[in-house]
Amino acid sequence: MDFFIPLNQYHLEKKLEEFIHFYNHHRTHLALNKDSPVSSPVLIRPSDGSVKLVSTPVLGGLYHIYSYEDVA
């Protein structure tokens, strides 16, 4: 959040909500043995190669959430 400039109070509140969700659901914490406060499944790449790794930007790309999607 050090590189974020809010435009107004509403903008700040929305970005803080987005950051809090990311922090509690996706960001790893060393004190929790690299888990998040709200546990999420560990990504394991299938061995058949039928998926691709997809990056979803959070806070305009300051952070990213990763997931696998099926290749069409």
Protein Blocks (a to p, Z undefined) as FASTA:
>chain_A
ZZcccfblmlmmmmmmmmmmmmmmmpccfkloopafbacddddddfklpaccddddeehh
laccddddddZZ
